[in-house]
Amino acid sequence: MVQTWSSWKRFPDALSGGNIEAPIGPGVYEVRHSLTGRVVAFGSAPHVAEALSELKRNGGVGLFARLFPRQPLGSRSVDLEYRTCAAASRAEAKIAAHRLMGLRQNAWRRRTDFGWVG
């Protein structure tokens, strides 16, 4: 069963050598720009901590960042924050990510139907 989302955490600065706090096992992750709230990356992974490290290391060129090719992480990872949600298995993580993406799309449609989006 999928747990709840963690709180938002800032990406550690590359120069200070901080660590990413995320599940070592399967789960879902979301990365956003801390000032604008724009989603930069979202997906499921068999090893969430490794996937987030790969996104940070490669500037968003990793496997899961391909979903957002025009919005790379870039060198300003300190402007980004992430949250994670652990899962019991890789299959459960994929199902949870798919469900969460569907909820996000429904919410966006409702906003556009009511004219909240310009």
N, C-alpha and C positions, 0 to 999 in steps of 0.2 A: 504494500500500500504506500502511496506517495505521501510524504510528510508535507508540512506547510512550508511556505517560502521563508528563507532566512531574512534577516534585516539587510538593507542595502549597505554594502561595504565599498570603500574606495579601493581602486587598484593601487598597489604599492608603487612608489616611485622607483624606477629602474636604478637610479643612483644610490638610493638608500638601502637597496637590497632586501626589502620587506617580502613577506610571504603572502600568497593567496590562501585564504581560508575557505576551503570548499571540500565537499565529500571526495574521498579517494575512489569511491565506487560509482555506480550508475546514478544518473539524475538529470535534472533539467537546469539550465542556466539562462540568465538574461543579463545583458550588458547594455547600459544606457549612458548617455552623456549627462553628467550631473547637473548642468545648468539648464539645458533645454528639455531634458527628459526624453529625447529622441532615442529610440531603440537602435542599437548598433549591431547587436548579435543576439540570437535566441536559438535554442536548440536543446536536443538531448545528447547525452554522451555516455559511453560505458565507464569513463573515468572523468568526472567533472573537473577536478583540480587540474588534470593534465590538459583538458580541452581549453580551460581558461588560460593556463600558462602558454599554450601554443598560440592562442589569439594574441596575447600580449607580446610574445616573442616575435611573431611573424607580422605584426602590424595588421592583423585581420585577414591574412591570406590563407589561413587554415581551412580545413574541410567545412566546418560549420559556418564560417564567416562568408562563404560563397553565397549564402542566402541573401546577403546584403553587400553586393559587390561595389556599390557606389559610395559606401560609407565605411572606409577602412578605419581601424582603430588609430592608426598614426602614432606619432612619437609622443603625443600628449596623453599618455595613459592615466596621468594623475587627474585628468578632467573626467574620467570615467568611473562608474561604480557598477557593481554587479551584485546579483543575489542568486541563490541556488535553492534547489529543492531536491532532496535525496529520494531515491527510489530503491525498491528491493531487487529489481532486475533491470537489465537493459531493455527488455520488451516493455516493462511497465513504464520506464522512462520515456520511451517513444510514444506510447499511448497517451501519457500525461502531457507531453509536449504538443501532440496533435490536438488534444482536447483544449488545452490552454490557448493554442493558436485559433481554434474555432471560436472560443469565448471572446477573444480579442477582436476577431473579425465581426462578430455579431454586435459587439459594443460599438465598433466603428460605424457599422451600417446604421445603427440606431441614432448615432450622433448626426450622420449625414441626412437621415430621414427627417429629423427634427430641425435641420438647418443650423446645427451648432458648429459646423465646420464651414469656414469661409472659402 
